[in-house]
Amino acid sequence: MFPHASARTTACWPHSDPEWAGAAGFEVRIRQAAAATSPYPVVSRSHRIDPGGELMDGSGRRRRAIGRAAIAIVALASALATAGATSAAPCDSPAFRQFDFWLGDWDAYDVADSTKAVGRGQVTKMLGGCALRESYRQDDGLEGESYSLWDASRGRWHQSWVTNRGGLLLLDGHLERGRMVLTAQEKKPDGASSLLRGTWWTEGREVREKAERSIDGGKTWTPVFDMVFRPHRGD
């Protein structure tokens, strides 16, 4: 087949030829059409299959043909395979929905002083529901975005967090007793390393997010921040 050309197969049942009108035969037409910019002519050929199990091509020569039942089975299997491939979305499993409680338009508050919002976070679905996108802006100028998804190949959640201050965190974890727990390894320029753990959970209509750091490999943890996200009140 020439580049940019396309092929189309048409099956006619029963056969449209008057000589075949009384028979349970059918005709298969294969039409290959060149693209609009192609200099090549349209190519068309047809094959006729009669009830006796023979196939007659356009030149009148007879060839052995597979039976109508076999053709029907092949066509049915192809149709079922196509339907199955198109009906199932790639991110339909329940694991992809575990972090949906974080979706929303939120005002962020420090738990220690929840009278004044310190930032705003918006969490939306993206890529056909396969991932969550967080866009966060804080009153002190910090801006960040995160992308979270269920990594089915590794059987865990992953989040990539980036900021306008050059920060990058790659967190992994699981939903544990209704709480999303993700942990990242931090490395400083001097070679020192630590663990940063983020935990998200619901409290009524609100979402809490707590961050903790460990410098002894996870044996002990110290608080970094504790925030609560409440539905945005409006501008």
N, C-alpha and C positions, 0 to 999 in steps of 0.2 A: 504494500500500500504506500502511495506517495505521501510525503509529509503534508500535514494539514488536511488530509482527506478523511472522509468518514464513511462508515458502512452501515447499511440498514437492512435488516432481514424482515420480510413480511410473510406470514403464513396465512393461506386462504383455505378455509374448510367450510363446506365441500368445495371441490374444484370448480372454478368459474367457467371452464371450457364446456360448451354444450355437449361435446362427445363424452364428457365425464360426469354429466349432470346426474345420471342415474347411479353412479358408483360412489362408494364412500371414500373417494380419494381426496387428496389435497395437494396444493402446490406451495412450494417454498421459493420465494423470490429474494434474491440478494442484490441489493443496489448499492453501489459504491459511488459516492458523490464527492467530487473535488471541491476544495474551498473556493470561495468567490474569486480569490486572487490566483487560483491555479490555472495554467494553460491547458491542462489535460481534460479531455472530454469525459462525460459521465459514462461509467461502465455499468451495465446491467445484465444480469443473467438469471435464469430461473430453472428450477428443477421440479419435476412432477413425480409424486409418489402415488402408485396405484394400490388397490387393496390386495393385489397378488404379491406384494412384497418387492416389486421392482421399482427402480427409480429411472425416470426418463429425463435427460437433460435437454437443453435447448436445441441441440443438433439432432435429436431423435434417437440417439443411442441409449440403450437400456443398460442399467447397472443394478447390482444387487443393493437393496435398501434395507435398513433396519425397520422393524415393524412399527406400526402406529403406536402400540402400547409403550414400546421403549422410548419413543420420541416424547410421548405424553409424560412419562415418568421423569425424563431428563428435564423437560420444561417445568414441571411442578417442583422438582428439587431446586432448580435454579431460582424460581420465584420465591420459595420459602427461605432460601439462603439470603436472598436480597432483602426480603422483608425483615428477617431477623437482624441483619446487619444495620438496618436503618432505624429500627424501632427502639433499640436499647441505647440510651445515652451513656457516654463513657464515665460520667460521675454520678450515677444514680444510686450507688450503694449507700446505706445509712452512715457509714464512716465519714463520708464527705459532709454530712449535715451536723456533725458533733459540735462545731464551733459556731453554728448559726445563731446562738444566743447573743453573740457579740454584734450582730448586724444592727445598724441604726445610726441615728444622728445624735451625738452625745455632747453634753457639757461635762468637762472634767473638773473634779474638786479634790483637794487634799483631804483625806479623812480627818486629819488633825484639825482642820478648819474648813468645814463644808459650807460656809456661808457665802463664799465668793468663788466663782468659777476661775480656774487658772488656765484653761485651754479648751479646745473643742476637737473632738474626734468624729470622723465619719467613716463607717465601715459598710462596704457594699460588696455584692457578689460580682464576679467577673469571669470571663472565659466560659460562658455557658453554665455557671454555677460550680465550676471546678475549683475555684479559689476565692479567697476574700482579700479585699484591698482596704487597708486602713490609711486614711489621710489625717494627720494630726498637726495642729498648730497650738503652740503654747504662748502665753502672754509675754514671756521673757525673750521671745524671738526664736526659740527652738521649733524647727519644723521637721517632721519625719513621715515616712511612709513604710508600711509593711505589707508583705504578700504572704498569705498563709494558705496551705493546702494539705490535704491528706495524701501522703506519698505512699501509694498502694504498693509500689515495688519494694519498699523497706518496712511497710507496716507501721508507720508512725507519722505524726504531724510535723511539718516543717514551717518555719517562719523566717523570712529575710527582712531585717529592719535596717533602714538607711536614714541618715539625717543630713541636714544642711550644714552640719559641723564636721562632716567627714566620718561620722560614726557608722559602723557596720556590725551587725550581730546576726549570726546564723544559729537559730534555735531549733531544737528537736525535742519531741516528747509525745505524751499521750493524754487522753482524757482519763482522769483518775477520780473515781467516786463523784462524778459530776463537775469536776474542776479540770480545766485545761492547764497542764503543767509543762512548760517548755524551758529547756536549759541550753545555754550557750557557753562556749569557752572564750574568755577574754584574754588578749595578750597585749602587754604594754611594751613601749619601745625599749625598756631596759631588760626585756626578756621575762619579766614576772608574768605569771598567769593566774587567773581566778575563774570561778564559775559564776554566771549570773542566771538566776532562775526567776521566771515570770509565771504567775498563777492568776487565772481568770475564773470567776464564778459569778453566778447570779444571786442577787438578793432582792426578791420581788421584781419590780420593773427596772432595777438598777443592775449594773455590772461592776464588780470590784476587780481591780488589778493590783497585785502586790509584787514587788521585785525584791529579791534578796541576793546577797553575794557571799561566796565562800572562798576562803584562801587556803583551806586545808583539804581540798579534794571532796568537799561535800559533807564533811563530818559536822561542821557547825556553820550556821548562816546568820548574817547580820542584815537588818533592814536597809533598803535603798530608797524605796518610796512606797506609799500606800495610797491608792487613788480610788475614787468612786465615779462611775459614769452614769449620769442621769439624762433622760430624754431632753433634747435641746428645746428651750422655751420659745425660741423664735427670735428673729433679729429686731 
